[in-house]
Amino acid sequence: MPDDRYYVTDVPPETPEPADQPAPWTTTTVVGKRLPRVDGYERVSGAAVYTADVVLPDMLYAAVLRCPHAHAMVRKIDTSKAEKMPGVAAILTDKSPGADVPWFNARTGPLSRLFDPHCRYEGEEVAGVAAETPYQAWDAVRAIAVEYEVLPFVADAEDALKPGAVAIHQGGNRSGDVTRYARGDVDAGFAAADVVVEQIYSTACEIHAPTETHASVARWDGNRLVVWDSTQGVYPIQSGLVQLLKLPSSSVRVIGHYMGGGFGSKLSVSKHTVIAALLAKMTARPVKLHLTREESFLAVGNRPPDTMTLKAGVKKDGTLTALQMTVLGTGGAYPGGGVGSVDWVVRDLYTCPNVKTELTDVFINAGQARAFRAPGHPQGAWALEQMMDQLAERIGMDPVEFRLKNVPMVSQATSGTPPYSSTGLKACLEEGAKRFGWSEARKRARTEGPIRRGVGVAAGLWRGGGGGPPATIIVKLFADGSANLNMGASDLGTGTKTVMAMVVSEELGVPLEKIQIEWADTATTQYATASGGSKTVPTESPAARAAALDVKQQLLTMAAAQLKVTPEELVLKNGEIVSTADSSKKVAIAGVNALRGRGLIVGVGYRGPNPEGKVICPFGAHFAEVEVNTRTGEVKVTRFLAAQDSGRAMNELTYENQTQGGITMGLGLALTEGRILDRSQTGKMVNRNWHDYKIPTAMDVPVEQIVIPIDLHDYQANSTAAKGLGEPATVPAAPAVANAIYNACGVRTPDTPVNPLRLMGLLAASKKRG
Amino acid sequence: MPDDRYYVTDVPPETPEPADQPAPWTTTTVVGKRLPRVDGYERVSGAAVYTADVVLPDMLYAAVLRCPHAHAMVRKIDTSKAEKMPGVAAILTDKSPGADVPWFNARTGPLSRLFDPHCRYEGEEVAGVAAETPYQAWDAVRAIAVEYEVLPFVADAEDALKPGAVAIHQGGNRSGDVTRYARGDVDAGFAAADVVVEQIYSTACEIHAPTETHASVARWDGNRLVVWDSTQGVYPIQSGLVQLLKLPSSSVRVIGHYMGGGFGSKLSVSKHTVIAALLAKMTARPVKLHLTREESFLAVGNRPPDTMTLKAGVKKDGTLTALQMTVLGTGGAYPGGGVGSVDWVVRDLYTCPNVKTELTDVFINAGQARAFRAPGHPQGAWALEQMMDQLAERIGMDPVEFRLKNVPMVSQATSGTPPYSSTGLKACLEEGAKRFGWSEARKRARTEGPIRRGVGVAAGLWRGGGGGPPATIIVKLFADGSANLNMGASDLGTGTKTVMAMVVSEELGVPLEKIQIEWADTATTQYATASGGSKTVPTESPAARAAALDVKQQLLTMAAAQLKVTPEELVLKNGEIVSTADSSKKVAIAGVNALRGRGLIVGVGYRGPNPEGKVICPFGAHFAEVEVNTRTGEVKVTRFLAAQDSGRAMNELTYENQTQGGITMGLGLALTEGRILDRSQTGKMVNRNWHDYKIPTAMDVPVEQIVIPIDLHDYQANSTAAKGLGEPATVPAAPAVANAIYNACGVRTPDTPVNPLRLMGLLAASKKRG
């Protein structure tokens, strides 16, 4: 329930909720509980059909020929040998009918083509093959003879801006204008500071690496295209295909169903999907195109690498006086937001009157960046949250205290500095520190001997996570009291289906196992925006609640007529409709004659608008304990605690799961992950597999992972009082580890990944090697 | 437009339409046009996926062991050899876990079991097998050793009532009580008549024989069952499975999609569907069970054979004074409505004050009857419409004139004799006779020589075809002006999808090719009753119209806000919303910002109730010209005209197609079709294939088939002014042919089929052989 510590004082908790919103839940019996995923059986047993599992009669398998050079021009393609290979049904090149598809970029318009002769990175698409088996398709890909003119490459953001650097696009290597933000006067701020620190930080390029690689199956029914796609949003894929293939929306059906993660790499249409669709058209047969792990490393997205110079000023009492950040990043060979949102935590995480940022994005010959879980925020937090510790040390203040002193209640970076609908950051820091045993752990730090031990804290916010319209959900209540939930949203594995069914169950009292869920299909389910940016729950759950309430209202009206009472005096409880005025007047759902007669009730729910004049942001604070082996450079995270303010915790278990995923991803950023390009010889990525590119495994995460949901019911935000969780759960994780490493061994680690090789160098340089 | 000749005088056409109904269409631009089916390409190209085409990963194929005797008791089943056959995954018998399913009959409750040891007809289910291939399943079926005790059989309805007849059920061979109906005083009526005629007629048992035989594919997702079924109604199949398998509605999803005819045999759940579901559960794999044509002849339904004694009295002026009918029929071994509705045409087709009927239904050892296109009506019409000609001849009146004299405007058999919402029978007879050239053709009859030529007329009604609630349809309008139509109704091949899309197109101006249709899926589409009884169009099209109007209203409201006008002054025309007050104020659908913002509009439509105090019936009159070869007994139908009153003709082409199908089926009833049971030796059906059981082919139907839609817009019935067409299109066809045969050669043909063997006998007996 609202706690006035976490709302700004001029927006008291009793502020009325936005108009047209149902009354807050006074208590809940399903929502908030710790419940396993409704589709757990299907996912664990193998019954769940992912896109890669879709098998259609007469289906062909496709493979893509990709440019093997970091930078090259295709001079000639000879498919004659490949055409004669066994099982080959079609070969698609830039010359094939219908394949001359201009490839759009949201910000700049067409920048290349589906198969562009100018290949700007290793892995760029050159041709596609459809054959009877995947092996035949791959054999044929290898038999296509391509004459490449290999071009000089640039594999580093700084190199890209040097005079004489090879130009990846006409107009040079700058990707868009430099992004600038300023408030107040940083020079005055630094002048007023007692301590000023400046440091360069960098984060390496991370690969999304979802469990399920990208896959599409395309089938044409006459002029209509049906695509099964591993996607975070069927409607954006539909509109992407509509735009690229010049079809009406009604002619493109996209089915999402089960999927195994996306992390931002499956938000928009990819070239492989279009290739599958065109091959299916050419052959008049269904075509499946399932990318290999290697292709997934090269060509479907990444978190861009950023180099961040951060300068900060602070007074001795802990008041921040100025923050200044310059960023150089690269989204690869195409505009992919190499620096997007990197400065948001600097702008808005802490109260600071003077802030200035400048972000430069450049092209290099590498795969294109895509939205990656909390775009920009983990990078920015890597810099800011280490800086906060550096400042705290300089002024002799506890890092938690220092952060608490600067918790904001308004969004300073938003015009008019509007209040947050709720700010749980204070609670995250306080309750996290208490549960983690922060003060005691700090005292217990072991700073001598080969195995050092230390603890670190970091905070974060996500400049999103409020969700918003449009969203439509339909709930059907069958006459036997079971129900059907119809929504267009994808369930990336996070538990969306479970949470939405819980909302329906809460309102209608239908047990979860009696709710059949249909989702992620543009033809048969309702409109939903893509699942990304921590907005699925805050966007969809109010629509689910509205749909269930619509059903309930109709049901009570039917029952009222039967019981000869008014609908207002009726409540639905345990599958029965009971009069509050006379409890003898009641009827079970299955006994409502009008419902039996009609067969079912259809309820439609929409997501209402967000409150005006407020900013909705989730917050979080992470606490890490590490052991550093100063003889090997190995870092072991022994304990981790994440306190998250994402409004109401809709399901304790999935909340915990998603936070653990965020922590794990943060550990990867901090300690192991990073794309390595061969900068000197070939420009190619050298660690394109699980062996060379390390993501944390179950062996690498701490056994003790504590998740604290602050569970602040934010009815200022929406009718289910939840904010998003996916992104904020990963933002502060990496710098919390970095700060713990410093606490353990006194070495600052400005660059990710802090792997043994790098850490040994730092320890040696600072003479702290054990 | 309403024509007051066809409404009763006390219900003038300007009577307001039922409440809550949208205004009648003043003109239409899509509805009523002659348009090909929207899914024609898919159906013709082979792209349409029928249940038999569904292929799922890891799917097994099932086959059913059926009793080879007309009547037997299973004493022992030995599956040990079959279990060891290659590819066999499971064998299901009455002893298998979960297979002890009581088999219900709607009227009587459980009468048998899924696998009942007492096999009451040849083809009754004894066991099921699932194997890797259909051939392996069939091999295993043949390897199951069953010890039968063969029982005496009864293969004839009259025999079934004889003393000492073998009892098929405990309690004897009467299937339910004798059905009796009476109004007025038939004895007084006969006394008042100038002419009284009595005749015994009979119709043979017809097999439904849809192009696509019955098929089901069952798959379990955990505890949830998904069934692809060739069905006329996914919701009745769902509720049937829910009842039989004791599952909540939310745990059973039924998908119908493409299907190739049902004619009443696919309205309710069949044993093979349950067998597929149980085998899928046993094996944890999907199972397909696709019945063979032979099984389809034996075990999934038929039109019951009826013997009808009809006595009629008439005055010389053509006034009917009395009708009396007794019927003996048999629905086979289980209650299947052996006589249901046989007397309806006698009760209600013509004005007659004194009517008495008595119908007796008995069990025999044969496959169970099921609803068959216009249950009972073609049988009754076979009797009544020949009798009408016999009476007309006796009083020297033209058959058309005689029928016109007795056209009713009220439903005499309904309590209170309420008016029909419209009666187009007069128009059918008048306009049909005119277009057919009835009088001239009668004069041209050739009654000498070996090849005789004659013409005949017959009329009919269908005591249904008004449709009614419940029905829900959802229409989505995408921001690019294309749309999605979501309805639960099946499209049996008749054009339901086409007609519903036309209604949406009419209201929203979206071209048909930009309407994507989802249908017949309990999980993803809206509630619809089964498609049968000529009620799909009158039930669903008003819901489709309401949904489209809901969309339109929302669109106009959005556009009004944008154009700063009132929604009331806006109209939607050619994809634009235009102000009627100021035509410069307009915006294209794609230009409505609020629609773009939301992505799409969702409209929900319900079917309102039918008008009180009225009866909704479609009518028809058929005219046939035949050539009879009196030396071979062959009858060639050379010309046929059907004039149908089914309210508004929604689509001229599908209207014509469906009527032609009705005519063809009537020709089969009249001339070729009839189940033949071996009454003396085995009781088994001897003509269980296309070779021995003749349905009319393209070679057997007249080249000249004229269909006249009377196109009476019956807004008294519903908001699209349409009545049903499927059943009335077949009711009068057979007796029109019989009457033409009589006109050609002077021989009455009381029994179907009038095949050469039978007709030569009649010609010989009456000495009219050529």
Interface residues (C-beta under 8 A of the other chain):
Chain A: Y41 E42 S45 A47 A48 V49 D53 V55 L56 P57 W220 D221 G222 N223 R224 Y235 V242 P248 S249 S250 S251 R253 P469 P470 T472 I474 K476 F478 A479 D480 G481 S482 A483 N484 N486 E513 K514 I515 Q516 E518 D521 T522 A523 T524 T525 Q526 Y527 T529 G597 R598 G599 L600 V602 V604
Chain B: Y41 E42 S45 A47 A48 V49 D53 V55 L56 P57 W220 D221 G222 N223 R224 Y235 V242 P248 S249 S250 S251 R253 P469 P470 T472 I474 K476 F478 A479 D480 G481 S482 A483 N484 N486 E513 K514 I515 Q516 E518 D521 T522 A523 T524 T525 Q526 Y527 T529 G597 R598 G599 L600 V602 V604
